[in-house]
């Protein structure tokens, strides 16, 4: 899904989540592949909601952007 939307794991990672901090991801560099594997292992690392409307992604709670893509 990320590839089809031309996004990387960094585009959808929840950097403010407790899981992100608990894993020390705020303290170390990780590759996109490693980050994706961690997201699969710990889904709370993914910013939610992740909504796609007609190929337009809305990542995280952005009420205005979501309203625009839903029109």
ABEGO torsion letter per residue (X at the ends): XAAAAGBBAAAABBAABAAAAAAGAAABBBBAAAAAAAAAABAAABBOBBBBBGGBBBBEBBAAAAAAAAX
